[in-house]
Amino acid sequence: MKPQPLYASFLLRFFFTLLCTATSENEAPSNGGTIVFTTLGRPDYDWDIFTLPTSHPPSPSNELRVTDGESVNFNGHFPSSSPSSILSLLHNRSLIRAPEAPLPALQIIYVTERNGTSNIYYDALYYSTPGSTRSRSALEIPVRLQAPLLGLEENKNRVSMKDKPSLSGENLIYVSNHEDPGEPRTSWAAVYSTHLGTGLTRRLTPYGIADFSPAVSPSGVWTAVASYGREGWDGEVEELSTDIYIFLTRDGSHRVKVVEHGGWPCWVDDSTLYFHRRSEDQWISVYKATLPKDKSVSTESVTIQRVTPPGLHAFTPATSPGNYKFIAVATRRPNSNFRHIELFDTVKNEFIELTRHVSPTSHHLNPFISPDSTRVGYHKCRGRSNGGKTPQLLLENVKSPVPNLSLFRVEGSFPAFSPTGDRIAYVEFPGIYVVNRDGSNLRQVFPLNAFATAWDPIRKGIVYTSAGPEFSSVSTEVDIVAIDVDDVSQSNYKRLTLDGKNNAFPSPSPDGKRIVFRSSRSGYKNLYIMDAIEGEAGGIERLTDGPWTDTMCNWSPDGDWIAFASDRHNPGSGSFELYLIHPNGTGLRKLISSGSSGRTNHPSFSPDGKLIVFTTDYGGISAEPISLPHHYQPYGEIYTIKLDGSELKRLTYNSYEDGTPTWSPFYIDTVDVEWPRKTQCAFEDCHWLNEMPSRGTMVEPSGLAKPQCGVTSMRRSGNRQASTVYQAACSLHSAETEQQCQ
């Protein structure tokens, strides 16, 4: 009898907690409601894991998609344990079982984002005849068994990011960021070990330290990580200045630094590590570290050898046990605008290109090799031609750690809900768009370049924004305008500022009579208040005054406070902190200190005015940025805080850039909101990988006219590349962008 797809009944145990009780949007409790925010690029990550054979010429016909074609799946690992041994462990907890007839299986462990949260899954794909996995059609309708490896026992219903999993014996080794180190601008990322049979979890990373990219040695005895040690994070957003440490996998003991300056370690045997680092010639290259056999290890006793040559960037290496013939790497070559997976022959010292022959205009990330060295895996956009099913989302549910508060990623930047909660205004460069909350009736209501949105609380259909060029100097004209979104004529807006200076971030008072905004009319960016209908012609008053930047202001629902971000504590330093001030200019006080050179930006009040939501780098960085697509500032997370500075609460946990949050009083059920708009999966590679040292110039992406899945593309109107850079900077605002621009 033909085997049927297996869907283990135990999945219900893990998924029922992800379904939030449907609450009427008019019954949201105090401090409830919905927070929406932007995650740079994340709506375009329709990722699946694919594999190619290492011993056959690469072609589209032998590339296999091995994950489900629906979720966001990445950072895979081929386990060396047999499917039967893994399933026997899972059976103890979940009644899972293998097919009755013994069949060969392609198995994988990977990170997946689905149902609003991150988890690590195990998939086994069974096929009928040996060697059939060479055929693309063999996996079109596989016998697939899927199982989450981390459930309620491990995460205690906590929200956290998961990353870089591997299986060592009966234990899953992985990164999670669920434990607060208690220090601002300190990464929460740490390595954990969970026994698959019992769920018993042990932290392997010492408290007060952040570890990234764990790799378990072939024997399972040692784990290597990239880590800052006790030094901590200094704000890096490109290649991290981490070192390589090793420790005993069983309990994290005997921890020792083995390599100065390195990331993304992997083992070929228990004495040989590969890793990447930026070389003195500025090319990112793969290196080999040979450890002494007796493990009396120190950085002085380890031999370091460069493996990949200059002339291209090579990074995120992957190995397999006992394979001294080749490694797999991701590359960025001067003649390519895309990240590709290649093999590097360590005997002949030459590259063998793989993915460029399959999908030349797609990005491919983070290779991994099967234990028998016959397959290399990676992730990329699944593409419609590969059976992709991911719908385009207006609102993507993100699991909230706070009861009765729903979280959603929203399409576009600077989202804002209308006072009745039925419409969303947002920015997509260029232009302001309005869409119904159910995804219908999408319209562009303002065609010019603009940023920031705020609805008038009294006058129906009025949206305020900052119209003008982004990243412009204090002398460049940017104006506050009021847009009547229900007026379909081309003259549906009114300019409210008249001084020809840089005016931005409008926020109306709760009675709709006044607007607070920031302006550069004094030569510095300070806060001002003007009439909401007549603009500055109807009267203007200065709220703050000083040689610093006050910006991103938001008026409280009761009208008593204005929250804003400022670098007044250290002008020009790039460090932004949150402040409160009364509209009459009294009561100025700092709400939160963001640590040395930290950033806390884009405050927005809760509906009852008791909390403020904002974006910050308080949680540090959660993954090596080079393992991700482009994130201008890959550390932004959404937090809340009380007005007295107490009860700081983290809401989002990922390695992406979250920003521009806003808080609606209406609770939205935690279900994704689709809309008919369809865009092709597309994302940009890290911009700093465009730097080619031998040229001394940036290699600009090309081939935009006919994008394939994964290509940097032109979206709607306006250049996607330029808009994404701006969208990223708007999320948190570095010193350079805030001092010189907008």
Secondary structure, 3 states (H helix, E strand, C coil): CCCCCCCCCCHHHHHHHHCCCCCCCCCCCCCCEEEEEEECCHHHCCEEEEEEECCCCCCHHHCEECCCCCCEEEEEECCCCCHHHHHHHHHHHHCCCCCCCCCCEEEEEEEEEECCEEEEEEEEEECCCCCHHHCHHHHCCCEEEEEECCCHHHHCCCCCCEEEEEEECCEEEEEECCCCCCCCCCCCCEEEEEECCCCCEEECCCCCCCEEEEEECCCCCEEEEEECCCCCCCCCCCCCCCEEEEEECCCCCCCEEEECCCEEEEEEECCEEEEEEECCCCCEEEEEEECCCCCCCCCCCCEEEECCCCCCEEEEEECCCCCCCEEEEEEECCCCCCCEEEEEECCCCEEEECHHHCCCCCCCEEEEECCCCCEEEEEEECCHHHCCCCCCEEEEEECCCCCCEEEEEECCEEEEECCCCCEEEEECCCCEEEEECCCCCCEEEECCCEEEEEECCCCCCEEEEEECCCCCCCCCCEEEEEEECCCCCCCCEEECCCCCCEEEEEEECCCCCEEEEEECCCCCEEEEEEECCCEEEEEEEECCCCCCEEEEEEECCCCCCEEEEECCCCCCCCCEEEEEECCCCCCCEEEECCCCCCEEEEEEECCCCCEEEEEECCCCCCCCHHHCCCCCCCCCEEEEEECCCCCCEECCCCCCCEEEEEEECCCCCCCCEECCCCCCCCCCCCHHHHEECCCCEECCCCCCCCCCCCCCCCCCCCCHHHHHHHHHHHHHCCHHHHHHCC
